[in-house]
Amino acid sequence: MIEAEPAVAQHHYDLIVTWLKNLRVPEARIRQLLHNHNFGWADRMKYRFWMLRNRCAYVRNCQNYAADARGRSAGGKQGPILASGIDA
């Protein structure tokens, strides 16, 4: 397929690289994913810190996303909201 349509393959490759860069994937990880390069100790540590930063940002930004639903059903006092209990 690649040999038959090199221009299309290059276009798809460029799209993947652009997508990965938009996601802020480190250059070393892109090289590892697309070129099968070695991912050394320093690159592994950078990647772990990058993933930890992403995880912390996710927790910080999304930890209260479902807090309202947890508050309604916590303790069993009100229980879950049923469709019949919602005013239309």
RODOVEX-797579 format. One line per 8 residues: number of its first residue (from 1); their letters; for each residue x, y, z of N, C-alpha, C, O. Coordinates in steps of 0.2 Angstrom, whole numbers. Atoms other than C-alpha are relative to their C-alpha. Example, Ala and Ser with C-alpha at 12.3 -4.5 7.8 and 13.67 -1.06 7.14 Angstrom:
RODOVEX-797579
1 = as = 4,-6,0,62,-22,39,4,6,0,9,5,3; -4,-6,-1,68,-5,36,-4,5,3,-1,11,4
***
This chain:
RODOVEX-797579
1 = mieaepav = 4,-6,0,0,0,0,4,6,0,3,11,-4; -5,-6,-1,14,12,5,4,1,-7,4,7,-9; -4,0,6,24,8,-11,-5,2,-6,-2,6,-10; 5,-2,6,8,10,-22,-2,7,0,-3,10,-5; 3,-7,-1,3,27,-15,5,4,5,2,5,11; -4,-4,-5,18,36,-7,-2,7,2,-1,9,8; 3,-7,-1,10,53,-8,-5,0,6,-5,4,10; 5,1,-5,-5,47,2,3,-2,7,1,0,12
9 = aqhhydli = -3,2,-6,6,38,15,3,6,3,3,6,9; -3,-6,-3,16,54,17,-5,5,3,-4,7,9; 6,-4,-3,0,64,20,-2,-3,6,-3,1,11; 2,3,-6,-6,52,33,5,0,5,3,2,11; -6,-1,-4,11,52,41,0,7,3,1,8,9; 0,-7,-2,11,71,42,-6,2,4,-6,5,9; 6,-1,-4,-7,71,49,1,-3,7,-1,0,12; -1,3,-7,-2,59,63,5,4,4,4,5,10
17 = vtwlknlr = -6,-4,-3,14,69,67,-4,7,3,-2,9,8; 3,-6,-2,3,85,68,-5,-1,5,-5,3,10; 5,2,-6,-10,77,79,4,-1,6,2,1,11; -4,1,-6,3,71,91,3,6,3,4,7,9; -2,-7,-3,11,88,92,-5,4,3,-4,8,8; 6,-4,-3,-6,96,95,-1,-3,7,-4,1,11; 2,3,-6,-8,84,109,6,1,5,6,-1,11; -7,-2,-4,10,90,116,3,-6,2,6,-7,7
25 = vpearirq = -4,6,-2,17,73,115,7,1,-1,9,4,-6; -7,-1,0,36,74,118,3,-3,-7,1,-8,-9; -3,2,7,47,73,102,3,-7,1,3,-11,-4; -3,7,-1,56,57,110,-5,-5,-1,-4,-10,-4; 6,5,1,39,48,111,-2,0,-7,-4,-6,-9; 2,0,7,34,53,94,5,-4,-4,4,-8,-8; -5,4,4,51,46,87,-1,-7,2,0,-12,-2; 1,7,-2,48,30,97,-6,-3,-3,-5,-9,-5
33 = llhnhnfg = 7,3,3,30,28,91,1,-1,-8,-1,-6,-10; 1,0,7,33,32,73,7,-3,-4,6,-5,-9; -7,2,3,52,27,70,3,-6,4,8,-8,2; -2,6,-4,54,13,83,7,2,3,11,-3,3; -6,-2,-3,68,23,91,0,-2,7,-5,-4,10; -1,2,-7,75,18,108,-2,6,4,-1,12,3; 2,-5,-5,67,27,123,4,-1,6,3,-6,10; -5,1,-5,81,29,135,-3,2,7,-8,4,8
41 = wadrmkyr = 2,-1,-7,81,31,154,-3,7,1,-8,8,4; 2,-7,-1,80,50,153,-7,2,-3,-11,5,0; 6,-1,3,66,50,141,-6,-3,3,-11,-1,4; 5,4,-4,56,37,151,-2,5,6,-7,5,8; 1,-4,-5,58,49,166,-4,6,-2,-9,8,2; 3,-6,2,53,64,157,-8,-2,-2,-12,2,0; 6,2,2,38,54,150,-5,-1,7,-10,1,7; 3,1,-6,33,49,168,-2,6,3,-8,7,6
49 = fwmlrnrc = 2,-7,-3,33,67,174,-5,3,-4,-9,6,-1; 5,-3,4,23,72,159,-6,-3,1,-12,1,2; 6,3,-2,10,59,163,-2,2,7,-9,2,8; 2,-2,-7,10,64,181,-3,7,0,-8,8,3; 3,-7,1,7,82,176,-7,0,-3,-11,3,0; 6,0,3,-7,77,165,-5,-3,5,-11,-1,5; 5,3,-5,-15,66,179,-2,5,5,-8,6,7; 1,-5,-4,-13,80,191,-5,5,-2,-10,8,1
57 = ayvrncqn = 5,-5,3,-22,92,179,-7,-3,-1,-12,1,0; 7,3,1,-36,80,176,-3,0,7,-9,1,7; 3,1,-7,-39,77,195,-2,7,2,-7,8,4; 1,-7,-2,-38,96,198,-6,3,-4,-10,6,-1; 5,-3,4,-50,100,184,-7,-4,0,-12,-1,-2; 6,5,0,-62,85,185,-2,-3,6,-7,-7,6; 2,4,-6,-63,80,203,-7,1,3,-10,-3,6; 7,-2,-3,-79,89,207,-5,-1,-6,-11,2,-5
65 = yaadargr = 5,1,6,-87,84,190,-7,-3,2,-12,-1,1; 6,3,-2,-99,72,198,-1,1,8,-5,-3,11; 1,-1,-7,-99,79,216,-7,1,2,-9,-1,7; 7,-2,-1,-117,85,214,-4,-7,1,-8,-8,5; 4,6,0,-123,67,210,2,-4,6,-2,-7,9; -2,3,-7,-113,60,225,-3,2,6,-5,-1,10; 3,-3,-6,-120,72,237,-7,-2,0,-10,-2,6; 7,1,0,-138,68,232,-1,-7,3,-5,-9,7
73 = saggkqgp = 1,7,-2,-135,49,235,3,-2,6,3,-8,8; -4,1,-6,-123,50,249,-5,-1,7,-9,4,8; 3,1,-6,-130,44,266,-7,-3,-1,-10,-5,4; 7,3,0,-146,37,259,-6,4,2,-11,1,2; 6,-4,-2,-157,51,264,-4,2,-5,-10,1,-5; 4,-2,5,-163,57,248,0,-5,-6,-5,-6,-9; -1,5,5,-157,43,237,1,3,-7,1,9,-8; -1,-2,7,-155,44,218,-6,4,-2,-12,2,0
81 = ilasgida = 6,-4,3,-166,56,208,-3,-5,-6,1,-7,-10; 3,4,5,-178,46,198,-4,4,-6,-5,10,-4; 3,-3,6,-186,51,181,-7,3,2,-9,8,0; 7,-2,-3,-203,52,190,0,6,4,-5,9,5; 0,-5,-4,-197,64,202,3,7,-3,3,12,1; -2,-6,4,-191,77,189,-6,4,-2,-10,1,-6; 5,-4,3,-203,91,185,1,1,-7,7,3,-9; -1,-1,7,-206,92,167,-2,7,-2,-1,9,-8
***
